[in-house]
């Protein structure tokens, strides 16, 4: 190949540039440097750029929270995102709310000793005796531990909330609001949502300790929850929005609940689906799972607009989310000055 042909073949391609780290590099400066990098680094930088635009434009921003992010230590960040209106709508699994309430009640999660250094290459085994943990009344979530007493405390609290409820039909969102109103911890996601008027949806609440204790309470007490009412409200939020964006942590039910609402909600002529989308996941698409499904695939359904700004960051959300939020916060603070 001639030099001219070689140069022509490279036209329009972006040169990879190594990131430089100074003695006092801020998180945002690091992320800006990652724009010149490939693989996950470049995707992370793109996610920050998209999120910044989502916040600066008149956009209704949804967040889907799956996985054990609260037990892993992401609770405070998520609560801050709610309080500071970095997100406008929360859709989450019941498990994350269970562990949010547990922390708000003064209980805690604990880290284990770590990964077994003698495990086979590529393995992520934890060096613990799970039979012994069971005898001690300790439950394990990978390398996080929580005591059975925390769940007993949760049960007592939920029963107290249920007993105070009016004898009417509640949507899941209304039930979660009532629970949040009975929490005082400002680092609670549910309490922050109440204080900031941010709706919290949990479409699969039955698949959690909240749902289990609601069912137990219903055996003798009065509690009526309509699992379908939230669908209308979420679709209405899409219909009323000028633009919509979503941050998807993991995937699963929260991802689909947001995406199916984006699919069915009528938009202005020429628009369909989300205008912005950021997905952080460790899953890949080969097994057809929702958590691994690409954002490009979602365009075929009309869940994400054809011209939407979107990126998937293949990374543990406990790594990527704090970096993205920290970088965006720096940019938003600079805009205020």
Steps between C-alpha positions, in 0.01 A plus 500: 500500500635842404548774756215700345267198507601435860424860598166490321404179682562674833295808415225563752656272762583635842853460630540315829668725751633383833345652809729712715467516877651794683574544869165668559278356228130531585248230417362703211846574365569128504174430315574768240834329444320170445327647193814421306503137613327193360312206657321562830690822571360674196150371575522633856599844372211494253258409780608807698453724195151358438399532866619860509282578198204321661529731800554819303212445260134495603499125552302272730763255622413146609732263686461123505670332796558125495752280677608524863624859473374619839669218698817565299520863618330701222210613720640842588582585139155393382332702776707806407402460134137507612539794742692712251259410216768336291216256436127575487352150514627184672414146392664233714489147628337427833825364640677835472215667688506229766866566567444876484241469778727271702774765496248774583393302806856506633604155384812445291661290230848359553780392267648152516870426507518516121558276203675167549858553381532127429196483273549396141597768249197701395299379797330737741448263792467651847700339780219438747317206650138554403381216723662677796342831394159334499548379856600853606191653340704686239392533137749554216475703180830417328752677730237689704348369822180596681357351819157340527415751775501775238215327320311454827533875555375554144195281563403693814540831318294398198221363715486834680474684168230267368295546818500879450376490140152616406255238384528581130665358192866600463721490197848359560642852468256628765590214733871580462429867568328404825800289599739785416298744709565280804880511455718779637840412354589764237732247333200278429394477136133480599524791745688711245234422242226622734691819583578571133163396358663232285272204425637151573361204306563135582308283252622170649449594865347158574846357430645652819467501877268802469266294286532197722413695816215677322357159413544375859329812633210451257419161655350678800505871419362726228744600226407548136768576241434521127808379313384657172426860600865602475512413131262784413694751709836405352361528147353841590845618609634408157208669325552824693876513448662723239798262486568176683818331613580185693792371705474122520703332773508129429174432321225258592147609586582869563654530154201343328246701701665823383548382144147365451361832622722684253372268228129558556499867600388727213761759408518797269498431128830352389600396852483161666670340794767643726712794387795398719607169650795385710528135597755364746514122499735204526273284283552436130217442248571145386257326739210730415470634854344840558798616703731421209274628221669785317354847470522463123265200528255721691486733198347217296207502744463876503596512868796725419482759227689436178708815552530470878831560670578170667789297637548173686783489752607142564605533861393423855259782590669539839810615308350700214213679677709691760743616230223615267311684774815663640608626157155631411468672836827686440368622166165607645669687783716689251189608314364661817804725538 
